Amino acid sequence: LPLDASAAPSMLKTSGAPIDQLSFLEDEGGHLNVLLRAGSRGEGMWSAERGQGELALLRVPLDSFGDASDSAQRSAYRPLPPRPGPALHNRFVGDWLLYGTPAGGAGEHAVALRFASRGAEAKSLTLAHGVERIEALGRDALLVGNAGRDLHFTSLALSGDAARIVASHVQRDAAQGETRTHGFFYKQEARESGVIGLPVLTGAARRGLRSESAAVLFLRNRALSLQPIGELRSSPARQPDDQCKASCVDWYGNARPIFLGERIFALLGYELVEGRMAWRGWPGERIEELRRVGFAPQHSSAWGRDSNPRGPASARTSGRGAPVIVWEWVLRSRSCTHPCSTCRPCPCRARRTWKRRPGCARLRPCSACRRRRRRRA
C-alpha cells in the first residue's frame, strides 16, 4: 500500500496464516519474511494466535508483488520444526526468527533460525520454562515465561550463526501482568546495556493474566546479565470500572513501561507513575518513585455534577436529627504521596484552603466548617 498514492496497491497470493503482528519483517535486502501456520481459526480477537498445523517461513522479494494474479513459489516456503500446543509466540530479532510455546516444564521450548542464511538450520533451545514473551535486547533477545509459580527471564546471545543462552533471572511467585506487546519494553543505553520493564503480578495478585497489574518490574541488562533494580507499583485502592469511557484494558493492555528520553514511566491502569534511577548502596542502582498522577473518572454525585469541587457527594441524617455530611471525593492532587490521601478545597465557599488527611480517602472540611457544624448540633 503506497502511502503517497504514487502507485496502485500490489498483492501476492500465499498459503497459510500469520500468528500475529510480530510475524512480519521487511528486511534490508528487499524481502518480506512472514512466519505462517497451515491452519487458522480466523482473524477474530485472539483467534489467530491459536492456530494449528505445520509451520513455515515465507520469504519473498518485494518486487514479486503485483496485481494478485501470481502466487508465491513453492520454494519461497521453508518448513520449520513444529511446536506442541495451539499457542505460539514469535519475534524477528535482527537476522533471527525466534518462536516457542508456553508449555510448562523443562525441555526444548524455543527455536532459533537465522532466516537470512539459506543454508542455516533451525536450532532448538533447551529452557527451564515455557515461552510466553520474546523481547529484543538490541541485537540479542530475552525469553520470558513461567515454570510453576515462578517467572523466568532468559537472555539469548545472537551472533553470527550461533544462538546461545547466557543468563537467567527468576522472579519468585510471579506471573506476567500483560501478555501483549508493542515492542517497546526495552530501553537500550549502550551496545550491551539497557533497562527492561515488564508488568507483573506477584503474591496474592496472581489471579490471572487479565487481572489488573500490581507493578512494573525493571531489570538491568549488562552484557546479557540480568539484575533486578526495583518496581513501580500501583495504588492498593481498587480501580473503578468506567465501561471503557476514559480508559480500557482492551486499548493498551493492563499495564506497560514507557521510556521517554531519559525518563521512565509505568502505566498501571488509571495511574501514570514516574520513576528515577537512584544509587542506594547495596545492591546499588535502584529505581524509585518520583511522582504519580491518576486519571480515573469520578462517580456521579447526589447533586448530579461530577466536576463541582465544593459540593458534597451525598448527605444523610444522624440519630439526633442533625445533618451529617458524607464526603465522597476521592481524587488526589498531584502533590499527594500517600496512596489514600486526599487534597481538595474545603467545600465551604468562604475558605478555599487545601486540606490533606493522610491515610483517609474522604475530604476533611476546614476548621471553620467544623465549628459551624458543632454550633448547629
C-alpha positions as CSV (number, residue, x, y, z in Angstrom):
1,L,0.0,0.0,0.0
2,P,2.0,3.1,-1.2
3,L,1.3,5.9,1.4
4,D,2.0,8.6,-1.1
5,A,-0.5,7.3,-3.7
6,S,2.3,7.2,-6.3
7,A,1.3,3.7,-7.4
8,A,-1.5,1.2,-7.1
9,P,-1.5,-1.4,-4.2
10,S,0.3,-4.6,-5.1
11,M,-0.6,-8.1,-3.9
12,L,0.6,-11.7,-3.9
13,K,-1.3,-14.9,-3.3
14,T,0.1,-17.1,-0.4
15,S,-0.9,-20.1,1.7
16,G,-1.2,-20.2,5.5
17,A,-1.9,-17.6,8.1
18,P,0.4,-15.4,10.3
19,I,0.3,-15.8,14.1
20,D,0.2,-12.0,15.0
21,Q,1.7,-8.6,14.0
22,L,5.1,-9.8,15.1
23,S,5.2,-12.5,12.4
24,F,6.2,-9.9,9.7
25,L,9.5,-8.4,8.8
26,E,10.6,-6.4,5.8
27,D,14.4,-6.8,5.9
28,E,17.1,-4.5,4.4
29,G,17.6,-6.9,1.5
30,G,14.2,-6.1,0.0
31,H,12.4,-9.3,1.2
32,L,9.3,-9.8,3.2
33,N,9.5,-12.5,5.8
34,V,6.4,-14.0,7.4
35,L,6.0,-16.9,9.9
36,L,3.0,-18.9,8.8
37,R,0.9,-21.7,10.2
38,A,-1.0,-24.1,8.0
39,G,-4.3,-23.9,9.9
40,S,-6.1,-20.7,11.2
41,R,-9.1,-20.0,13.4
42,G,-9.9,-16.7,11.6
43,E,-8.9,-13.1,12.3
44,G,-11.2,-12.6,15.3
45,M,-9.8,-11.3,18.6
46,W,-7.1,-13.8,20.0
47,S,-8.2,-16.4,17.4
48,A,-5.2,-16.1,15.1
49,E,-2.8,-16.7,18.0
50,R,-4.2,-20.2,18.5
51,G,-3.9,-21.9,15.1
52,Q,-2.7,-25.4,14.3
53,G,-0.8,-27.3,11.7
54,E,2.7,-27.1,10.3
55,L,5.0,-24.1,10.4
56,A,6.8,-22.4,7.6
57,L,8.8,-19.3,6.9
58,L,7.7,-17.4,3.8
59,R,10.4,-15.3,2.3
60,V,9.6,-13.4,-1.0
61,P,11.2,-10.4,-2.7
62,L,9.1,-7.2,-2.6
63,D,9.2,-6.9,-6.4
64,S,7.3,-10.1,-6.8
65,F,4.1,-8.3,-5.7
66,G,1.7,-7.4,-8.5
67,D,-2.0,-7.5,-9.4
68,A,-2.7,-10.7,-7.4
69,S,-2.5,-12.9,-10.5
70,D,0.7,-14.5,-9.3
71,S,1.2,-16.8,-6.3
72,A,4.3,-17.3,-4.1
73,Q,6.6,-20.1,-5.5
74,R,6.8,-23.3,-3.6
75,S,10.5,-22.7,-3.0
76,A,9.6,-19.5,-1.1
77,Y,8.2,-21.6,1.8
78,R,10.8,-23.0,4.3
79,P,9.4,-25.8,6.6
80,L,10.2,-25.2,10.3
81,P,10.2,-27.6,13.3
82,P,6.7,-27.7,14.9
83,R,6.0,-26.8,18.5
84,P,3.3,-28.6,20.6
85,G,0.1,-26.8,21.5
86,P,-2.0,-24.2,19.8
87,A,-0.4,-21.1,21.4
88,L,2.7,-19.8,19.8
89,H,4.9,-16.7,20.5
90,N,7.2,-15.4,17.8
91,R,9.5,-12.5,17.1
92,F,12.1,-11.3,14.5
93,V,15.2,-10.0,16.2
94,G,17.9,-8.8,13.8
95,D,18.7,-11.6,11.3
96,W,17.0,-14.2,13.5
97,L,13.5,-15.7,13.9
98,L,12.6,-16.9,17.4
99,Y,9.5,-18.8,18.4
100,G,8.2,-21.1,21.2
101,T,5.2,-22.2,23.2
102,P,4.2,-21.5,26.8
103,A,4.1,-25.2,27.7
104,G,5.4,-25.7,31.3
105,G,8.2,-27.9,32.5
106,A,11.8,-28.3,31.3
107,G,12.7,-29.2,27.7
108,E,13.0,-27.7,24.3
109,H,10.5,-24.9,24.1
110,A,12.2,-22.4,21.7
111,V,13.5,-22.5,18.2
112,A,16.0,-20.0,16.7
113,L,16.6,-19.7,12.9
114,R,18.9,-17.3,11.1
115,F,16.4,-16.7,8.3
116,A,18.7,-14.6,6.1
117,S,21.1,-17.5,5.6
118,R,19.6,-20.0,3.2
119,G,21.7,-23.0,4.4
120,A,21.3,-22.3,8.2
121,E,19.5,-24.9,10.2
122,A,16.9,-24.2,12.9
123,K,18.4,-24.6,16.4
124,S,16.4,-25.9,19.4
125,L,17.0,-24.1,22.7
126,T,16.5,-26.1,26.0
127,L,14.9,-23.9,28.6
128,A,13.7,-24.4,32.2
129,H,10.4,-22.6,31.4
130,G,7.9,-22.0,28.6
131,V,8.0,-19.1,26.2
132,E,5.3,-16.5,26.9
133,R,7.1,-13.4,25.6
134,I,10.1,-12.6,23.3
135,E,11.6,-9.2,23.5
136,A,14.5,-7.7,21.6
137,L,17.6,-6.5,23.6
138,G,19.2,-4.6,20.7
139,R,20.7,-7.4,18.5
140,D,20.1,-10.0,21.2
141,A,16.9,-11.4,22.8
142,L,15.0,-12.1,26.0
143,L,12.7,-15.1,26.5
144,V,10.1,-14.8,29.3
145,G,7.9,-17.5,30.7
146,N,6.6,-19.3,33.8
147,A,7.7,-22.6,35.3
148,G,5.3,-23.4,38.1
149,R,4.6,-20.3,40.2
150,D,7.9,-18.6,39.2
151,L,8.5,-16.2,36.3
152,H,11.8,-16.8,34.4
153,F,13.8,-14.3,32.3
154,T,16.4,-15.9,30.0
155,S,18.8,-13.8,27.9
156,L,19.9,-15.1,24.5
157,A,23.0,-14.1,22.5
158,L,22.5,-13.9,18.7
159,S,25.8,-13.6,16.9
160,G,26.9,-15.0,13.5
161,D,25.3,-18.4,13.1
162,A,25.1,-19.2,16.8
163,A,22.3,-18.7,19.3
164,R,23.2,-19.4,22.9
165,I,21.7,-18.9,26.4
166,V,23.7,-16.6,28.5
167,A,22.0,-15.9,31.8
168,S,18.7,-16.1,33.6
169,H,16.7,-14.4,36.4
170,V,13.9,-16.0,38.4
171,Q,11.2,-13.8,40.0
172,R,9.6,-15.9,42.7
173,D,5.8,-16.3,42.9
174,A,5.1,-14.0,40.0
175,A,3.5,-14.0,36.6
176,Q,3.1,-11.7,33.7
177,G,0.6,-8.9,34.2
178,E,0.2,-8.4,30.4
179,T,0.7,-10.8,27.5
180,R,0.6,-8.3,24.7
181,T,3.5,-6.2,23.4
182,H,4.1,-3.4,21.0
183,G,7.9,-3.9,21.1
184,F,8.8,-1.0,23.5
185,F,9.6,-2.9,26.7
186,Y,13.4,-2.3,26.5
187,K,15.4,0.9,26.6
188,Q,18.9,0.4,25.1
189,E,21.5,2.7,26.6
190,A,24.7,1.2,25.0
191,R,25.6,-1.7,22.8
192,E,25.5,-4.2,25.7
193,S,23.4,-2.4,28.3
194,G,19.9,-1.2,28.9
195,V,16.8,-1.4,31.1
196,I,13.9,-3.9,30.7
197,G,10.4,-3.2,32.0
198,L,7.7,-5.9,32.4
199,P,4.2,-5.7,34.1
200,V,4.0,-8.5,36.7
201,L,1.5,-9.9,39.2
202,T,3.0,-11.1,42.5
203,G,1.8,-12.9,45.6
204,A,-2.0,-12.6,46.2
205,A,-2.4,-10.5,43.0
206,R,-1.7,-13.6,40.8
207,R,-5.4,-14.0,39.8
208,G,-4.7,-14.4,36.1
209,L,-3.1,-12.6,33.1
210,R,-6.2,-10.4,32.5
211,S,-6.1,-9.0,36.1
212,E,-5.0,-5.5,37.0
213,S,-1.2,-5.4,37.2
214,A,0.3,-4.9,40.6
215,A,3.6,-3.5,39.4
216,V,6.1,-3.0,36.6
217,L,9.3,-4.8,37.3
218,F,12.6,-3.4,35.9
219,L,15.8,-5.3,35.2
220,R,19.2,-4.0,34.3
221,N,20.9,-5.7,31.3
222,R,24.7,-5.7,31.4
223,A,26.3,-7.8,28.7
224,L,23.1,-10.0,28.9
225,S,23.5,-10.4,32.7
226,L,20.1,-9.6,34.3
227,Q,19.9,-7.8,37.6
228,P,16.6,-6.6,39.2
229,I,16.6,-2.9,40.1
230,G,13.1,-2.4,41.6
231,E,9.4,-1.9,40.8
232,L,6.9,0.8,40.3
233,R,3.7,-0.3,41.9
234,S,0.1,0.6,41.6
235,S,-2.0,2.0,44.4
236,P,-3.7,-0.6,46.6
237,A,-7.1,1.1,46.2
238,R,-9.5,-0.7,43.8
239,Q,-9.6,1.0,40.4
240,P,-13.0,1.9,39.0
241,D,-14.8,0.3,36.1
242,D,-15.9,3.1,33.8
243,Q,-17.0,0.8,31.0
244,C,-14.1,1.9,28.8
245,K,-15.1,5.6,28.7
246,A,-11.8,7.1,29.9
247,S,-9.6,4.0,29.7
248,C,-9.8,0.3,28.9
249,V,-7.7,-2.8,29.2
250,D,-8.5,-3.6,25.6
251,W,-7.0,-0.4,24.4
252,Y,-3.4,-0.7,25.6
253,G,-3.4,-3.7,28.0
254,N,-3.3,-3.8,31.7
255,A,0.0,-2.0,32.1
256,R,3.3,-1.2,30.4
257,P,6.6,0.6,30.9
258,I,7.1,3.8,28.9
259,F,10.6,5.0,28.2
260,L,10.6,8.7,27.0
261,G,14.1,10.1,26.5
262,E,15.8,9.9,29.9
263,R,12.5,9.5,31.8
264,I,10.9,6.2,32.9
265,F,7.2,5.7,33.5
266,A,4.8,2.9,34.4
267,L,1.3,2.9,33.1
268,L,-0.8,1.0,35.7
269,G,-4.5,1.0,34.9
270,Y,-5.7,4.6,35.7
271,E,-2.3,5.7,37.1
272,L,0.8,7.0,35.5
273,V,3.8,6.6,37.8
274,E,7.2,8.2,37.0
275,G,10.4,6.7,38.4
276,R,14.0,7.7,38.5
277,M,17.3,5.9,38.9
278,A,19.0,6.3,42.3
279,W,22.1,4.8,44.0
280,R,21.0,3.3,47.3
281,G,24.1,1.4,48.5
282,W,23.8,-2.4,48.3
283,P,22.8,-3.8,45.9
284,G,23.5,-0.5,44.1
285,E,21.3,1.0,41.4
286,R,17.6,1.1,42.2
287,I,14.5,2.7,40.6
288,E,12.3,4.7,43.0
289,E,9.0,6.5,42.6
290,L,9.3,10.2,41.8
291,R,5.6,11.2,41.3
292,R,2.3,9.8,40.2
293,V,-1.0,11.1,38.7
294,G,-4.4,9.4,38.5
295,F,-6.9,9.9,35.7
296,A,-9.7,7.8,36.9
297,P,-13.2,9.2,36.2
298,Q,-15.3,10.5,39.1
299,H,-18.5,8.9,40.3
300,S,-21.7,11.0,39.9
301,S,-22.7,13.0,43.0
302,A,-26.1,13.3,44.5
303,W,-26.2,16.9,43.0
304,G,-25.8,15.5,39.5
305,R,-22.4,17.1,38.9
306,D,-19.1,15.3,38.7
307,S,-16.8,18.4,38.5
308,N,-18.0,20.6,41.4
309,P,-15.1,20.6,43.8
310,R,-17.1,22.3,46.6
311,G,-20.3,20.4,46.8
312,P,-20.9,17.3,48.9
313,A,-21.5,14.0,47.2
314,S,-24.3,12.9,49.5
315,A,-26.0,13.6,52.8
316,R,-27.7,11.6,55.5
317,T,-29.3,12.3,58.9
318,S,-27.9,11.1,62.2
319,G,-30.0,9.6,65.0
320,R,-30.3,13.1,66.7
321,G,-31.7,14.6,63.6
322,A,-28.6,16.8,62.7
323,P,-27.5,16.5,59.1
324,V,-24.2,14.7,58.7
325,I,-22.3,15.3,55.5
326,V,-20.7,12.3,53.9
327,W,-17.9,13.4,51.7
328,E,-17.1,11.0,48.8
329,W,-14.5,12.9,46.8
330,V,-11.6,10.5,46.1
331,L,-9.5,12.4,43.6
332,R,-5.9,13.0,44.8
333,S,-4.0,16.1,43.9
334,R,-0.6,15.8,42.2
335,S,1.2,16.8,45.4
336,C,-0.2,13.9,47.4
337,T,2.2,10.9,48.0
338,H,0.1,8.7,50.3
339,P,-2.0,6.2,48.3
340,C,-5.1,7.0,50.3
341,S,-4.6,10.8,50.9
342,T,-7.0,13.4,49.5
343,C,-6.2,17.0,48.7
344,R,-9.3,19.1,47.8
345,P,-10.6,22.6,48.5
346,C,-12.8,23.0,51.6
347,P,-16.5,22.6,50.5
348,C,-17.5,25.9,52.0
349,R,-17.2,28.9,49.7
350,A,-15.8,31.1,52.4
351,R,-12.4,29.4,52.8
352,R,-10.7,27.9,49.8
353,T,-7.9,26.3,51.8
354,W,-6.4,23.0,51.0
355,K,-6.6,20.2,53.5
356,R,-4.7,16.9,53.5
357,R,-5.5,14.0,55.7
358,P,-3.0,11.1,55.1
359,G,-4.4,7.6,55.3
360,C,-8.0,8.7,54.6
361,A,-9.8,8.9,51.2
362,R,-12.5,11.3,52.5
363,L,-12.5,15.0,52.4
364,R,-11.8,16.8,55.6
365,P,-13.6,20.2,56.0
366,C,-11.7,23.2,57.3
367,S,-11.8,24.2,60.9
368,A,-14.4,27.0,60.3
369,C,-16.8,24.4,58.8
370,R,-16.3,22.0,61.7
371,R,-17.0,24.8,64.3
372,R,-20.2,25.8,62.4
373,R,-21.4,22.2,62.3
374,R,-20.8,21.8,66.1
375,R,-22.8,25.0,66.8
376,R,-25.7,23.8,64.7
377,A,-25.7,20.5,66.6
